[in-house]
Amino acid sequence: MTTMRATVCVRAGGPEVLEIHERPVPVARDGWSLVRVMGAGLNRSELRTRQGHSPGVRFPRVLGIECVGVVADSTDPAMPAGTTVAAVMGEMGRQFDGGYAEYALLPDTLLMPVTSTLPWEVLAALPETYLTAQGALDALGIRPGARLLIRGGTSSVGMAAATIAHGHGAEVAATTRRPEKAAALAGAGVDHVLLDDRMPWPAGPSHILDLVGADTVADSLRRVERGGTVCVAGSLSGWLFPDFEPIAMIPSGTRLTAFHSDDARGSAGAATLQRIIRNVEAGVYRPNIDRVVGLDGIAAAHRHMENNEATGKVVMLPQPADGSRNARAEVAVRLPPG
């Protein structure tokens, strides 16, 4: 039997519940193709799933709501073996096993074929983060000259949103609780780096992207200029907004909207992701990768993220593509005999 390595969440708990296991390589079946995982971005929602806060998740479970890789065994003629693909959301890593493994069996409807010359660790940093950032900025209606405030600026989505908005001619401010992260924000295209207790523009920004969520939404609605827009696209402080009173909390004429990255899964996000990849290749967008780990480094990476120490995206590579993390490797996928 052919086996693979996977980082398995064996039960709800702290990072120590993430264990390396040898598992059988999944077998492709109707509507589901086997992908050799070449990289996966780590996300804070996976921390909450590991902690036991995702309803309906049953353990043991291979976490990971996104990955990039190469189709190893296809059931979709449009994506034959050898196709480079990305996948995000769609209950990946929750209702079925996700990207924290050497191979993933994924629904064909989630797979987004892409072409790229980027190293695997850079490509792996893009799907969930940049699709969420782009979708949130579209929901906000960002245009050149907009004054955008990003709350939760040093999160991976915050950094991505900053570089996209900067590339489109917006004036960008972003908050952080740690002064030592100011340089990274400036490098992502942030014009005004703000400590959380020193908020910008007394008259208010025209748009606020709120990635902190429950704890700050009411304050964001107060701070955006009258008639401006607040978009909630993150939940760094949790998912629920208690005691929400829309008429009392939303100023007249101000808009409150949201973006969920599940809206960009599969074919809905494929063209957008390809455009993002091209902009990264051209140097228009500048992804910020905090660190790259292997399967056996995921538990420590969860602890790093849980302590709010990451600046930008944490990426997992199951194995070096060609002995180097700095070079693109085109991989011929050959499953060993079963």
N, C-alpha and C positions, 0 to 999 in steps of 0.2 A: 504494500500500500504506500502510495506517495504521501509524504508528510510535509508540513510547513511549520514555521514558527509564528506564533501570534501572541500578543499581549492581551490577556484575558482578565476582565473584571469579574472576579469570582463571587463577590457579594458586595453589598453596599458598605461603604466605609471610606477610610483615608487612602492616600496613595499606595499604601502597602498592600491593598487588595488587588492591585494590578500585577499579575504574575505572567511570566513567560511559560507558554505551554507548547508542546508539539501536538499538532492536530492533523487529521487527514486533509489533504487539499480538496476543497469542494468540487463537485461534479456539475458541469453545466447542465441545465434542464430547460425545457420549453419556456421561452421568454426571459431567461436568466443566462448571462454570459460570465465566464470566468476571466477575471482581470488580474494580471500580475501587478501588484502594487509597487510602484517605484518611489512614491512619496505620499505623505499625508500631512496636512496642516492640523495642529491641535487647537481646540476651541474651548472656551469657558463653559459652554453648555455641556461638554463632556465631563467636566468636573462635577456639575450638578447631577448628571446621570449616575456617575460613580458614587456620589453621596447618597443616592436613593431618592432623588427629588423628581425624577421623570416618571410620570404615571404610566403604568402598563409595562415597564421594562422588567424583564425577568433575567435573573443571573443564573449561571455564568453567561457573559456577553462580551464579544469583541466590540469595543467602542470604536468611535471614529465616524463623524458625519460627513467626511469628505475624503477623497483620494485622487491621485493621478496615477496613470500606469499604462500598461499595454495589454490589449485583449489577447488572452492566451487560448481560449476556446470559445468560439462565438456561436450564438444561435440567431444572430441578426445578419443577413447578407449584406446590409449596408455598412456593417462594422466588422470586417473579417479579422482573423487573427493577425496581430501585428499592428493594428490601429492604435494610435495614441488617444487616450480618452481621459476625461475627468468626470467625477460624479460628486454630487452634493445632496444632502438631506433625503427627503422621501422615506423617513424612518430608518435610514441607514444608521447602524450602530445603536439602534434602539429596539425595533421590532425584528431586525435581522442583523447579522454580524457586519461590522463596518471595516474601516481602513487600517486598524492597528494590527496588520498581519502582512505576510508575504504575498498572499492571494486573497481576493475577495470575490464572492459570488454575488452579482448585482443585477437588478432588473434592467433589461435593455432600455426601458423607458427613462432610466436615470443617466445613461451614458451619453456624454457629449464628446463626439470626435473633434479633435483639435490638431493643428499643426504648429510646431514650435521648435525653435533652436535653443530655447532656454535650458540651463541646467535643471536637473530634476528638482533640486531644493527650491529654486526660484519658481518653477511651474507649480510645485506643490503649495506654495504660499499664496496662490492667487484665487482658486475657485470660490470658496466660501467667503473669504474676506473681501475680495474685490467685487464679486457679484452683489454682496450685501451693501457695500459702500456705494457702488454705482446705482443700485436700485433705490437706496435711501436718498441720494442726491437727486435722482429723477423725481422721486415723490415730493421732495422739497421744491423742485422747480428752479434749481440753481442756474443762474445766468451770469455772464461776465459782468463784473462790477458788484455782484451780491456781496454782502457782509455776512460771512458764515462763521458761527461759533460751534465748535465741536466739543461736547462735554464727554470726557473719557478719551481724551486725545491720544494717549499713549497705548491704547488698546490696538490690536491689529487692524480692526475695522476703522478706528479713528485715524490711524496713520495712512491707511489706504484712501480714505475719504479726503484727507488733506492733500495728498499728492494729486488726486483726480481733480478736486476743486481748483487747486492752484493751476493745474494744466489748462483749465477752462476759464481762467482770468478772474476768479473770485478772490476777494480779500479774506484771508483765513485766520481765525484765532482758535486756539485750542487750550483746554485746561489740563493741568496735571497737578497731582499732590506732591510731586517730587521735583525740586529744582534741578537735580542732576540729569533729568530727562529732557531738559530744554533743548540741548544741542540736537538730539535725535528728532524732535519735533521740527526744529528749524530746517533740518536736512530733508524732511518730508514735504517742505513747502509752506510751513506755518509762518505767517507774518507776525503774529502776536502770541507769544507763549505766556499763559496766565496761570498763576497759582489759583487753586479753587476759591480762596477767600479774597481774591482780587479780581473780580469779574470786569469785563471790558465795556466800553462804549456806553456811557450813561444813557444815551438816547435809545440804546438797544440795537443788537444785530438784526438784520432783516430775516435771517434764517438761523435756526438752531437744530443741529443734529445731536440728539440726546441718546448717548450710548450707555449712560449710567442707569436710567430707567426709573424705577419706582420711587427712589428717594429724591429725584430732582425734577421730575416732569412739571409739578406745580410751579416750582421756581423758574423753570425755563419759560413757562407760559407768561409769567410776570415780567421776565427780562427781555423777551423778544419785542421788537418794535410793534406798535399797534398795527394790525393788518398783516403782520409777518406770519411765518410758518414754523412750527415745531414738528420735527419727525422723530418718533421713538423707534429705534432700530437695534437696541441692545438692552441687556438686563444685568449689567454688572452688579447692581444692588438688589436684584431679585426680579421676579416676574409680576407680582401683584401690586396694584396701586390701591391701597385701602382708602375708604372714605372719599371716593372721587365724586365731586359735585360739578358736573360740566358747566352749568350756568354760572356758578360762583367762581369757578377756577379758570375758565377760558374767557379772556377779555373779548368784548364784542369786536367782531371782524377778524380776530386772530384765528389761524387755522391750526388744528392738531391732526396729524396723520401718523402713519406707521408704515414700516416695511418689514416683511418677513422673508428670509432668504429661501424658504420653501417655494416661493413664487418664481424663483429663477432656476428651478431644477430641470434637468433634461433638456428637451428641445426648446423650452421657453428661455433658457439662458445661454444656449450654445453660441449664437451669433455674438452676444454681448461678451462672453468669455473670450472668443477669438479676437474681438476688437481690443479687449484689454491686453491680451498677449502681444498683439502687434504694437500697442503703445509702450509696453514694457521693453520689447525688443528695440524700439526706436529711441528709448531713453526719455520718453514723455512722462511716464510714470516710474517712480523709483521705489520698488518694494523694500520694506525694512524687515529683515530677518533677524530675530533676536538670537536664536541658536538653532543648531541642527543636532538631533539626537537619533540614536538607533532604537530598535524595539526595546532593548533592555534599559534605555534611558527615559522611557515614558513616565514611569512612576516619579522620578526626580523632576521631570519637566512639569508634571501636574503640581508638585509641591511648589516649584518655582512660580507657576502661574497663580496658584492659590495665595501665595504671599505677595502678589501684585508686583513681582520683580521683573516681569517681562516688559520689554519695550519693542513692540512690533510682534511679528509672527514667530511662533515656535513650530518647527517642521521636523517630522520624523522621516528618515529614510530607512527602510528595512535592511538594506545592504548597499554599500557603495556600488554605483552603476558600473564603474570601470576601474575601481581602485582610487578614484579621485572624485571629490565632491565639487570640483570646480570645472569639470568638463562634461559636456552632454554626451551621453552614450546611447546610441541606437541599439536596442536590445532585440536580438532574435529570440523569441520565446519558444522554448522547447520543454514541454513537460517531461520529466523522467518517467520511464515506464512504470505502470502500476503493479 
